[in-house]
Amino acid sequence: MAYKQGTEAMAGAGLTRRQAIQGLGAGVAAGMAAGPQAARAAAATAPTATALPARAAFAPTSLAYLDNGSQHPLSLGGQAAIETYLAKRRLDPAAQGYDLDEEGLLAKFARLINADPDEVTYVQSTTAAEQMVLRALDLPGNGGARVVTDTLHFFGSIPLYEEMARQGVNVTWVRAVDGRIRMEDMAKALAAGARLVALSHVSTINGFEHDLKAVCDLAHAHGALVYADMIHAAGCVPVDVKASGVDFAACASYKWLMGDFGLGFLYVRRDVWPRLKRCAYGYYGIDTFQPHIYPLDPPGAAVADYAFADNATGRFALGTHSHAVIAQLHHSLDWIMATGVARIQAHAQGLVARLKAELPARGYTVMTPPECRAPIVTAICADARAKIGPAMAAAGVKLTLSANRFRLTPSVQNDDADIDRFLAALPRA
């Protein structure tokens, strides 16, 4: 009843008092009600540590939303931050003092994963970053190079490496056993050496988490560099790129970073910069530029003199990127770091533990190894969309339904009531 009343209050009169107190604070509540100028002031307030579950940081919903690993809901603070940016774009006179801090966001993300700021740059997506890494390593090149990957890597990367194989790259697939990629199998695959090991730090399929340091130590000993897709790690599982020794890592922002589509990050370890072939010649990577072709330009033998920045941006940046998402992510990353990734992980693990215990009792085989620390639980279910989809829709439960499996990915706003609703709607296997 209290939840229903809160929803009605939101619809009728802006944010509820409970939301204002427990979530964004009275400043954000007033800002959302009073318009862009107050919203901008609210967005400028640094988030503080929040008790979990943080339902009040998000708009009330009738759903038990357990699909955060597909696309995380937008927080109210993130919405206020976007409104701040859009007010400037609307030419709101009161917003013309607003400046988008692009470099500052790179520094925040670097701090989240323990990188140096100049080792991080913007990318459109994780997939875009992975393909840029391949090009920087001159793959497929003239053939003969070896790449080691595994069957728990992102399924969208399967065509990428199959195409690499068709173009002459020796691609070795390490197959999962009992939902895990075993280090002994990785060692066998690397025995002949490789140019690259490509994997998902945390698998989107079942939440398996590589021991990234162990993989990197093994790969480096065999002359290989390591690329990690960290879209299911950054923001929900502690990530330390320096401690792991990973050479490349990338993620988009619309999952556990609570951002949106069209913007992500690529990390490139400083020590590998000299080994990379330049594959991007974008305007955003230019550090100095002096043309010699326009009126009043100084004379010069070339059309222009220019130099690319000596950092990850200088090596990989292309054109424009989403400014609205940068504005949003300033709030989201502040919120994540203030709350603490370890606390976020611990909260999710309490919910995940219930699922790992209850699903087998109802006849389902869980694909997720019990030791996994990510907020992902996947179970096998033949024809899952038809078998459980209608029951979930009727109960107002949102999760990932695939052809023969389903996946639940709880986050900071979820609580035991969401798990109860899912379990009550779930038919026996």
C-alpha positions in Angstrom: 0.0 0.0 0.0 2.8 2.4 0.9 4.5 1.7 -2.5 1.2 2.3 -4.3 0.6 5.6 -2.5 4.2 6.7 -3.3 3.6 6.0 -7.0 0.4 8.0 -6.9 2.1 10.9 -5.2 4.8 10.9 -7.8 2.3 11.1 -10.6 0.3 13.8 -8.9 2.8 16.1 -7.3 6.4 15.4 -8.3 8.8 13.5 -6.0 7.5 12.2 -2.7 9.0 13.3 0.5 10.3 9.8 1.1 12.2 9.9 -2.1 13.6 13.3 -1.4 14.9 12.3 2.0 16.2 8.9 1.2 17.5 9.4 -2.3 18.5 12.6 -3.9 17.7 15.0 -1.1 15.4 17.9 -0.9 17.4 19.9 -3.4 16.8 17.4 -6.2 13.2 17.1 -5.3 12.7 20.9 -5.5 14.7 21.0 -8.6 12.6 18.4 -10.5 9.5 20.2 -9.4 10.7 23.8 -10.1 12.3 23.3 -13.5 15.7 23.4 -15.2 17.4 26.0 -13.1 16.7 24.2 -9.8 17.4 20.8 -11.4 20.9 22.1 -12.5 21.6 23.1 -8.9 20.5 19.7 -7.6 22.7 17.9 -10.2 25.7 19.9 -9.1 25.4 18.5 -5.6 27.8 15.6 -5.1 26.1 12.4 -4.2 26.7 10.8 -0.9 26.7 7.2 0.2 23.3 5.8 -0.1 21.6 3.0 1.9 20.9 -0.1 -0.2 18.4 -0.9 -1.7 18.3 2.6 -3.1 14.7 2.5 -4.4 14.3 6.2 -3.8 17.1 7.1 -6.2 14.9 5.9 -9.0 11.4 6.7 -10.2 8.7 4.4 -8.8 7.8 1.6 -11.1 5.1 -1.1 -11.2 7.8 -3.6 -12.4 10.0 -6.0 -10.5 12.8 -4.9 -12.8 15.5 -7.6 -12.7 17.1 -6.9 -16.1 19.7 -4.3 -15.1 22.4 -6.3 -17.0 20.6 -5.5 -20.2 20.0 -1.9 -19.6 20.1 -0.2 -16.2 17.2 2.2 -15.3 18.0 5.9 -15.4 18.3 7.4 -11.9 16.5 10.6 -10.9 19.9 12.2 -10.4 21.0 11.1 -13.8 17.9 12.6 -15.3 18.5 15.9 -13.5 22.1 15.9 -14.8 20.8 15.4 -18.4 18.3 18.2 -17.9 21.1 20.5 -16.8 23.0 19.8 -20.1 19.9 20.1 -22.2 19.0 23.5 -20.7 22.3 24.7 -22.1 21.5 23.2 -25.5 18.1 24.8 -25.4 19.9 28.2 -25.0 18.2 28.7 -21.6 19.7 32.0 -20.5 20.1 30.7 -17.0 22.1 27.8 -18.2 24.8 29.5 -20.3 27.4 29.3 -17.5 27.2 25.5 -17.7 30.3 23.7 -19.1 30.5 20.0 -19.9 33.5 18.5 -18.2 34.6 15.8 -20.7 38.1 15.4 -19.3 36.8 15.2 -15.8 34.6 12.3 -16.6 37.5 10.3 -18.1 39.4 11.0 -14.8 36.4 9.7 -12.8 36.2 6.5 -14.8 39.9 6.0 -14.5 39.6 6.3 -10.8 36.8 3.7 -10.8 39.0 1.1 -12.5 42.4 2.3 -11.0 43.8 3.6 -14.3 45.7 6.8 -15.1 43.4 9.3 -16.8 45.5 9.4 -20.0 45.1 5.6 -20.4 41.4 6.0 -20.9 39.4 7.4 -23.9 35.8 7.5 -25.1 34.4 5.0 -27.5 30.9 4.5 -29.0 30.5 1.0 -27.6 32.3 -2.1 -26.2 32.2 -3.7 -29.6 33.7 -0.6 -31.3 36.5 -0.7 -28.8 37.3 -4.4 -29.3 37.5 -3.9 -33.1 39.7 -0.9 -32.6 42.1 -3.0 -30.5 42.3 -5.7 -33.2 43.1 -3.0 -35.8 45.8 -1.5 -33.5 47.3 -5.0 -33.3 47.3 -5.2 -37.1 44.7 -8.1 -37.1 43.9 -9.8 -39.3 47.1 -8.5 -41.0 48.8 -10.8 -43.5 47.7 -14.0 -41.7 49.5 -16.3 -39.3 48.7 -14.4 -36.1 47.0 -16.4 -33.2 44.1 -15.2 -31.0 42.8 -17.1 -28.0 39.3 -16.5 -26.9 36.6 -18.5 -25.1 33.0 -19.5 -25.4 31.8 -17.4 -22.5 33.0 -14.2 -24.2 30.3 -11.9 -25.4 28.1 -13.7 -28.0 28.3 -10.6 -30.2 32.0 -11.2 -30.5 31.7 -14.7 -31.9 31.1 -13.4 -35.5 34.1 -11.0 -35.1 36.5 -13.8 -34.4 35.0 -16.2 -36.9 35.5 -13.5 -39.5 39.1 -13.1 -38.2 39.6 -16.8 -38.8 38.2 -16.6 -42.3 40.8 -13.9 -43.0 43.7 -15.9 -41.9 43.9 -15.5 -38.1 44.5 -18.7 -36.2 41.6 -18.4 -33.6 41.5 -20.9 -30.8 38.3 -21.2 -28.8 38.6 -22.4 -25.2 35.3 -24.1 -24.3 33.5 -23.7 -21.0 33.3 -26.7 -18.7 30.6 -26.6 -15.9 30.0 -22.9 -16.6 33.7 -22.0 -16.2 36.8 -21.4 -18.4 39.5 -23.5 -16.7 43.0 -22.1 -16.4 44.5 -25.4 -17.5 42.6 -25.2 -20.8 43.7 -21.6 -21.3 47.3 -22.7 -20.7 47.0 -25.4 -23.3 45.6 -22.9 -25.8 48.5 -20.5 -25.1 51.2 -23.1 -25.3 52.0 -22.1 -28.9 51.9 -18.4 -28.1 49.4 -15.8 -29.3 49.2 -12.2 -30.2 46.0 -11.6 -28.2 43.8 -13.2 -25.6 40.2 -11.8 -25.8 37.7 -12.5 -23.1 34.9 -11.1 -21.0 36.0 -10.2 -17.5 32.5 -11.2 -16.4 30.5 -13.3 -18.8 27.2 -11.9 -20.0 26.1 -15.5 -20.5 26.3 -16.7 -16.9 28.3 -14.3 -14.8 31.5 -16.4 -14.8 34.4 -14.1 -13.7 37.9 -14.7 -15.0 40.8 -14.5 -12.5 42.0 -11.6 -14.7 45.5 -11.4 -13.1 46.1 -15.1 -13.5 45.1 -14.9 -17.2 47.2 -11.9 -17.8 50.3 -13.4 -16.1 49.8 -16.6 -18.2 49.2 -14.6 -21.4 52.2 -12.3 -20.9 54.4 -15.3 -20.2 53.5 -16.6 -23.7 54.0 -13.2 -25.4 50.2 -12.4 -25.7 48.4 -9.2 -24.8 45.0 -9.4 -23.1 41.7 -7.6 -24.0 38.9 -7.7 -21.4 35.3 -6.8 -22.1 34.4 -5.3 -18.7 30.8 -4.2 -19.4 29.5 -6.6 -16.7 32.2 -5.7 -14.2 32.7 -1.9 -14.1 30.3 -0.5 -11.6 29.2 -3.7 -9.9 32.4 -5.7 -9.4 35.6 -4.2 -8.1 38.0 -3.6 -11.0 41.7 -2.8 -10.7 43.4 -2.8 -14.1 46.8 -2.1 -12.7 46.7 -5.0 -10.3 45.4 -7.4 -13.0 47.9 -6.2 -15.6 45.3 -6.3 -18.3 46.4 -4.5 -21.5 43.1 -3.4 -22.9 39.6 -3.2 -21.3 36.4 -1.6 -22.5 32.8 -1.1 -21.6 29.7 0.8 -22.7 27.9 2.8 -20.0 24.2 1.7 -20.2 24.5 -1.3 -17.9 26.1 -1.1 -14.4 27.4 2.4 -14.9 23.8 3.6 -15.1 24.4 5.6 -18.3 22.9 5.2 -21.7 23.6 3.9 -25.2 26.2 5.6 -27.4 29.1 6.1 -25.0 31.7 3.9 -23.4 35.3 3.8 -22.4 38.5 2.1 -23.6 41.4 1.5 -21.3 44.9 1.0 -23.0 47.8 0.2 -20.7 50.6 2.8 -21.1 53.3 0.1 -21.6 51.7 -1.2 -24.8 51.4 2.1 -26.5 54.6 1.7 -28.5 53.5 -1.7 -29.8 50.3 -0.4 -31.4 49.6 0.5 -35.0 47.8 3.8 -35.5 44.3 3.0 -36.6 42.5 6.2 -35.9 43.1 9.7 -37.2 40.2 11.5 -35.6 39.9 15.2 -34.9 39.3 14.5 -31.2 42.8 12.9 -30.9 44.7 15.9 -32.2 46.8 17.8 -29.7 48.1 20.6 -31.9 46.9 21.8 -35.3 48.3 24.6 -37.5 46.8 25.0 -41.0 48.6 26.8 -43.8 45.7 27.2 -46.2 43.3 29.8 -44.7 43.5 33.6 -44.7 46.2 34.9 -42.4 47.6 31.4 -41.7 51.4 31.4 -41.3 53.1 29.9 -44.4 54.2 26.3 -44.5 55.2 23.6 -46.9 52.4 21.3 -45.8 48.6 21.8 -45.9 48.8 21.7 -42.1 51.1 20.8 -39.3 49.5 18.7 -36.6 50.3 16.2 -33.9 48.2 13.6 -32.0 48.1 13.6 -28.3 50.4 11.1 -26.5 47.7 9.3 -24.7 44.8 6.8 -25.3 42.7 9.6 -26.8 45.4 10.6 -29.2 45.7 7.0 -30.4 42.0 5.9 -30.5 39.7 9.0 -30.6 37.6 9.6 -33.7 34.7 12.1 -33.9 32.0 13.4 -31.6 30.5 11.4 -28.7 27.4 11.7 -26.7 27.5 14.8 -24.6 24.2 14.1 -22.9 25.5 10.8 -21.6 28.7 12.4 -20.3 26.5 14.8 -18.3 24.5 11.9 -17.0 27.6 9.8 -16.1 29.1 12.5 -14.0 26.2 11.9 -11.6 26.2 8.1 -12.0 29.9 7.6 -11.4 29.9 10.0 -8.4 26.9 8.0 -7.0 28.6 4.6 -7.6 31.9 5.7 -6.0 30.2 7.4 -3.1 28.1 4.3 -2.4 31.1 2.0 -3.1 31.4 -0.8 -5.6 32.1 -3.4 -2.9 28.8 -2.4 -1.1 26.9 -2.5 -4.4 28.4 -6.0 -5.0 27.5 -7.2 -1.5 23.9 -6.0 -1.8 23.4 -7.8 -5.1 25.0 -11.0 -3.7 22.4 -11.2 -1.0 19.7 -11.3 -3.7 21.7 -13.6 -6.0 22.3 -16.1 -3.2 18.5 -16.6 -2.9 18.2 -17.2 -6.6 21.0 -19.7 -6.6 19.3 -21.6 -3.8 15.7 -21.4 -5.0 16.1 -22.2 -8.7 17.5 -25.7 -8.3 14.8 -26.4 -5.7 12.2 -25.7 -8.5 13.9 -28.0 -11.0 16.1 -25.5 -12.9 19.7 -26.1 -13.7 21.7 -23.0 -12.9 24.5 -22.1 -15.4 26.1 -19.6 -13.0 28.9 -21.2 -10.9 28.1 -20.8 -7.2 31.3 -18.9 -6.5 30.6 -16.1 -9.0 30.6 -12.6 -7.5 28.8 -10.8 -10.2 25.1 -9.8 -10.0 24.1 -12.4 -12.6 22.2 -15.7 -12.3 21.4 -17.7 -15.4 19.3 -20.9 -15.6 18.6 -23.3 -18.4 15.0 -23.5 -19.6 14.0 -25.0 -22.9 11.9 -22.5 -25.0 12.2 -20.0 -22.1 10.3 -17.2 -23.9 7.2 -19.3 -24.3 7.5 -21.3 -21.1 7.9 -18.5 -18.6 7.5 -15.3 -20.6 3.7 -15.0 -20.2 3.9 -15.6 -16.5 6.6 -13.0 -16.0 4.6 -10.5 -18.1 1.5 -11.1 -16.1 3.4 -10.6 -12.8 5.2 -7.5 -13.9 8.6 -9.1 -13.7 11.3 -8.0 -16.2 14.2 -10.3 -16.9 16.3 -11.5 -19.8 14.6 -14.3 -21.7 16.7 -16.2 -24.3 15.8 -19.1 -26.5 16.7 -21.8 -23.9 17.8 -19.8 -20.8 16.8 -16.9 -18.6 18.9 -14.5 -16.7 18.3 -12.3 -13.7 20.6 -9.3 -12.9 19.6 -7.5 -9.7 21.0 -4.1 -8.9 21.0 -1.3 -6.3 17.3 -0.6 -6.4 16.2 -4.2 -6.1 15.2 -5.9 -2.8 13.8 -9.2 -1.6 10.3 -8.2 -2.6 11.4 -8.3 -6.3 12.9 -11.7 -5.8 9.7 -12.9 -4.1 7.6 -11.7 -7.0 9.7 -13.5 -9.5 9.7 -16.7 -7.6 5.9 -16.6 -7.0 5.4 -16.2 -10.8 8.0 -18.8 -11.8 6.5 -22.2 -13.0 8.3 -25.3 -12.0 10.8 -26.6 -14.6 
